[in-house]
Amino acid sequence: MVSRAAAALAALASLASLASLASATGCTLITDSFLSNNFSGDEFPVNVDTASGAIVVGLRPAGGADTVAVLDLLSPLSTTEPADPKARPSITDVDLTLLGAVTPISADASADPSADLGGGAITPDNLVARATFPDAQLVAVHACDATAANADGACHVGASGQTAFQSVLGADALAGDAVRLRLADRQIFVLPDVAGSDSQRSLDCDAVFGSPYRGGGTLVIAGTELAFGNRRIALSACLGPHPEQVPQLNRGTDALLVVSTAIGISILGESAYARYRLTHPAAPPPDGGQHTVYLPSGVVTGQYGQLESLSLVGPSADNTLSPCRQIYAHRVLLSRKQHGDCPSNVDCPCEDGTFSCTVPAVLELFPPGGVQVLIVPDTEPTLQALRTELRPDQPEVDGILGTAALSTAEYDIDYPHDRLLARCRGGACCTRPEFVKDYNDTQFAQIARCLAARTSTCDATPLDPPILP
């Protein structure tokens, strides 16, 4: 019998007792996948169903029937329902074909569990092949625990479990390519990679997040070891940023979030939401209800809360300020346009007490009506499993970032180049490209141009560092 923590981690990865895999972790896993896997897709968009919040597609194993699949970038492995529910879990290497809807799916399309494939708008007569992942590892196992299976015996996703699925397409199959998420249009793309260096992408007003893929390790399930790679997308965040506020405590709430494309609402631990309410006294308390959300691995229950906005902040090896502090530094440097030492009586933006430092890119998200979150106990097994996996490389995981909060921007999950790129596509969104230390007037002009292109959402108000008390 597996311990509760091990079972939670197994459920999160959509796994059970499996045959042994060769051990492979670290960045070489991503690189090797790219080198051994030719481009998998075509130039056309993949029309997906997002009515449940999850990205729902079709998946066709070679020699097998079409299934409804959840594309989950949080899952390190791909799974499918076994032909015999009583059979022991097994793993095979098989070509997997990604299927999308022939025509775009309307925003109000509702998932219908009674459909042949259980996916509503994703139906057998509305599918077209868009990418093939050769020799992908596919685990035959029931993805969810017993509490997530409805009367039909199937696993479900969504706020009310409205979409049934049979397969999970995980990050392992996708790691040889890049995946573009265009959630507002209910489309994704499978790309060979994304062209341009980090500096070139910044010139195009992209927010560049370098090396966001974390985690990895070995699962021990029913006595079997299963290695998986570092493909969790971990992003630093500032909840409700207000860089203009004094003192520093009021500038927002720092958090670490892990991205999932299998859930709409974002999940936040109780202590993280409590910290948010300390810095935002007007924030509503948890609503006191018991709301259920279905992940591919099982059911999560919690209370509803609300964030006014959130910003994602890239990593920086040269500047280890907290996420909310990085946003403050970016705003101050954009206003000052000067180098040199910072006076001792002001709130200096850079860690070394100067006006010259590298400040990472920032993606500001303002979803209409704010960011709804499901507040769960800090002991929630899913969060605990993620914390165990990512420590000590990363701070404690505060929550899971769902697709609803991500919908106002477009994202490139660029596995071959070990980065994530983000850009605004309409909606309430703002990108602030990276400041590179020893910046010059040209870089100021480039960043100002990016902000000026979105004057309705990008605040370019000068921000001078306040005098210290």
N, C-alpha and C positions, 0 to 999 in steps of 0.2 A: 504494500500500500504506500502511495506517495504522500509526503508531507503536504500540508496546506500551502506552504510557500512554493514548493516545487510544482504542485498541481496548478497554482495560479500562473506561474511562469509558463507551464506547458499549455494551459488554456490560452494565454496571451499569444503564444506562437502558433496556435491552432494545431497542436500536436498531441500524440499519445505515444504508447510504447511502440518503438520503431526499430528497424534494423540499423546497425551502426553506420555512421558516416565518417569519412576521412576528416581529420581535424584540420580546420582552415579558418583563421581569424586574421583581423587586421586589414590594412589598406591593400595588401597584395591580393586579397580575395576579390576586391572590386577590379583591380587592374587585370588580374588573370582572366576574370570573366569577360572583360572587354576584349582582350587579345584573342581569346579562343572562340568568340561569338561574333559572326558577321552581323551586319545591320539586320534587325529583325522585322522592321515595319515597312510601310509605304508612306507616300507623301500626303495621304488623305487623313482628315480627322476621324477619330473614333467617337461616334455618338454614344453617349452613356446615359444611364438612368440614375438620377440623383434625388428622386422623390423621397427616399428614406433618409437622406443625408449621406449614405454610403455611395461610393462609386460602384455601380453595378454594371457588369459587362457579360458577354457570353464567353465561354471557354470550351475548347474542343481538344481533348487529348487524342493523339493519333490512334486511330482504330477504335475510339470510343464515341459515345453520344455527346451531343452538345449539352452543356450545363450552364445554369446561371451562376456567376461568380462575383464575389466581392473583391475589387482591387484594393488591397490594403497594404500601404507602404510601411505600416507598423509591423506587419507580420514578416519575419525573416524567411519563412518557407511557404511553399504552395501546397495546398491540400485539396482532396476531393472525397466525396462520400464513397465508401467501399461498396462493391457490388453486393457483397454479402454482409449485412450488418453485424453478424456474429463472428466474422473472420477477424483474425488478428491484424492489427495495422501493418502495412507494408509500404515499401518505398521503391519506386521504379524511375528509370531515366526514360523520358518520353518527350516527343515534340508536342508543344502546347501552342494552339492557335487562338489568338485573341480575337473575339468577335464583337463588333459594334452594331448598333441599329442602322438599317439602311438609310433612314431619314432622321433628321434631328428630332429629339424628344422634347415635347413642349414642357414648359415650366410647371404646368398644373397636372402633368401626367401622374396618375396615382398608381402605386404598386398594387398588384392584385395577386394575393397568395394562391388563388385558385387557377391561375394561368398554367399552361402546360409545363413551363419551366419554373414557375413560381416567381417571376420577376416583373410581371405587369408589362411595361413597355418593351422589355427585352423578351421577344417571343420567337418561336422557331421560324416563322415566316418573315421575320423582320431582321435578319442577321446577315452580316457580311464579314468575311475574314479581313483583318487589318494588319496583323503581325503574327509571326511564328517564332517561338523561342525553342531552338533545337536542344535536344538532350537535357531538358529541364528536369530537376528532381521533383517528383510528385508523390506526396504522402497520402495514402488511402486511409482515412481516419474520419470519424465523426467529429467535426470541428468544435462543436459547442458542448457544454456540460448539460446535464439533464434538465436544469431549470430554464435553459434557453430554448428548448424544443417545445413547440406548441403541440396541439392535439394531432397535427398531421405528422409528428415525429421529425420534422425538418428543423434546421437551424434558421434563425431569422436575424435581421438587422433593422434598425430604425427605432424611433421613440416609442412606438407601440408594437414593435416586432412585425411590421406590416409586410416586409419583403423576405420571402424565403430564398435560400440559396443552397447550392450543393458543393461549391468549390470556393477556394480562396486563392487568388493570384497574388503571391507575395513578392517581396523585394528581390529574392534570389533569382527569379526568372527575368527580372527587369534590369539587373545590375550591369549587363553588357551594353545597355543603351541609355538614352536620356528619355525622360517622360515629361511632357509638357501638360500641365493642368490648366485648363481654361474652364473653370467651374461655372462661371456666370453663363456661358454658352452651352453647358453640359457636354463638353467635348474634352478629349485628351488626345495627345499625339505621341507616337513612339518615334524617336529621332535617333540617328546614329550617335550624335553628341551635339553640343551647342558650340558654334564657332565663336572665336574671339577670346582674347586674354581677359583677365579680370579687369585690367585698366581700360581695355576697349569696351567691355560691357558697361563699365561705369560711365564712360563717355556717352553711351546710349541711354543713360539714366536708369540702368538696372541697379537694384540693390544686390550686392554680391555677398553671399555667405559661404566662406571657405571652410572646408572640412567639417560639415555638419553631421556626418554619419558616425554614430557612436554605438557602444555596446559590443555585443558579440560574446561568445563563450561556448559552453557545453551544457546541454540539458541532460539530466539523468532522469529517465522516465522508465519505471518498472524494470530497473536494472540495466537499461540500454543507454549508452552515451550517444548524444547527437550534437555535433558541432554546428554552429551557425555564426554568420559573419556580422561585422559592425555596420548595420544598415538602419538603425533607429535614427530618425531625423530629430536631433535635439537642438532647440533654438532658445537663446536667451531672450527674455521679454521684459518689457516695462508695462505694467497694467495701469491704465489711466494716466499717462504721462502728462505732467505740467512742468516743463523745464523752467518756466518763468517764476515759479513759486519760491519763496524763502520761508523757512529754512529748507535744507536739502531733503529732510524727511517728507516734505509735502510734494515732492516732485514726481511721485509715483511709487509703485510697488514692484520690486524686482522679483522675477520668477524664472523658472526653467520649465519649458513645455516640450513635449514630444508629439510629433505630428502623426495623425492617423487619417487615412482617407476612407475609413469604414464607419465613420460616425459623423453626424451633423453638428450636434451641440458639443461644445467644449466641456471638459471635465476639469474641476479644480478641487484640490484638497481643502478641508475645513480650515486649517491653519493659514493657508495662503489667502483664502477669502477673508479671514479675520484680519490679516495684515493689510489687505486692500481697504477694508473698512476703517482701519486706523488712519490711513493716509487720505481717505475719501469719506469723511463723516456723513455726507449726504447719501452714500450708497445704501440701497435697501438691504435689510437683514435677510437671511435665508427665509424662504416663504413658509417653511414649516411643513410642507407636503412631503409625500413619498412618491417620487417620480421614477419610472423605470425606463432605461435605455438599453437596447440590445446591441452588444458588440458581437463580432463573429464568434468570440470565445465564450460568451455568456452574458448574463444580465448584470447591470450595474444600477444601483438604486441610490437616490439622493434628493436634495432639495434644490430648488431653483434660486439662482442669484443673478446679478446683472453687473457687468462692467461697462463703463461709459465708452471705452476704446482700449486698444492695446497696440503696442509697437514692438516689432521684432528687431533685434540688434545683432549684428554680425560679430564674430569673435575677433580678437586682436591680440597677437602675441606681444606687441610693443606697448600696449596700453590696457591694463587689467582693471579698469574702472568697472563699476557695476552697470547694468544696462540703463537704468534711469539716469545715472551720472554720465554715461556716454552720450545720451541724447542732449543733455544740458551742454556738454562740451562741444558737440557739433554745432548747436545754435550759437554759442558764444564765439567760436572760431569764425563762423560765417559772418558774424557782425563785426569782429575786431579788425580783421584783415591786417594783422601785424604779427611780428615775431618778438622774441626776446623774453626776458623775465617778467613774471607777473608780480605786481606789488604785493607785499606781505599782508596788506590790510583788506584784500579782496578775495572772493571765492574763486581761486585759480581753476581753470577748466582742465588743465593737464596734470598728470600724476607727478611730474617732475617740477611743478611750480613755474611753468612757462606758458607761452601762448603758441607753442609749436609742438604738436604731437599727432600721432596717427589716431584717427577716430573712425571706427568701422561704419559700414553702411547701416542705414535705418529704414525700415519699412513701417509706415504708420497706417493703421487700419481703422476705419470708422464705419463699421457696418451700420446700416439704417436701424435705429432703435437701440444701438449698443450691442454688446456681446453677451448673449445669454449663456450662463454656465450651469452645469449640474454640480452641486457641491456635495462631495462624498467624504466619508470619514478618512482620516489620514491612514487608517489601517486597511483601507480598501486593497484587496489582494493584487489587483492589476497595477496600482501605483507602487505598492511595495515590491512587486517583481521588477518593475522598471528601475526603481531605486537600487535594488540589489545588483542589477546588471550593469548600471552605469557608474556606480561608485567604485573607486574614488576618483575616476577620471573627470566626472562632472559633479556639480552641486546636486543637492537632493531634488528629485523631480517633483514639481508642484502640480502638474496636470497634463492633460492631453488636449492638443489643439485640433478641433474638428473642422469640417469643411465649411460650415456656415460662416465662421470668422474669416476664413481664407478666401471667400468668394469674390471680394472686391479687387483682387489682383490676379495676375497670371504667374505661374511658377514653372521653372525648368528644374527638374530633379536630374542634374547632370552627373550621373554616376561616373562616367569615364574621366571627368576632370575634377572629381571629388569636391563638388560645390553645388550650391543651390542658388538660382537666380530668380529675382522677383521684379515685376514691373506692373504698373497700374494700367488697367483697361477700363476706363470709365469708373463709375462708383466713387465712393469716398475713400481715397487712398492717396498716399504720398510716399515717394521714394527720395531718400537723401543719400546720394552716393558717398563712398568713403573719402575722408580726408587723409591724404598721405603726408607724413611729417616732412617739414621743409617745403610746404606747398608754396605756390606762387600765384600771381595774379591770374594766370591762365586757368588754374584749377578753380579758383574762386569763381571765375566767369562761367566755367562749365557747370559747377554745382548750382549757381544762381540761375542758369538757363533751365536746368531741370525743374527747379522750383517754380520759375516763372511760367513754365508750360502748364502748370496745374495750380494756378493762382487761387482757384476756388477752394482747394483743400490743403495746399501747402502753405504753412505760416512762415513767411520770410521776415517777420518783424524783427528789427535789431534787438539783440539780447546782450546787454552789458553785464558783466559779472557784478553781483551786489557787493557792497562794502560789508565786511564781517563785523559783528558786534564786538 
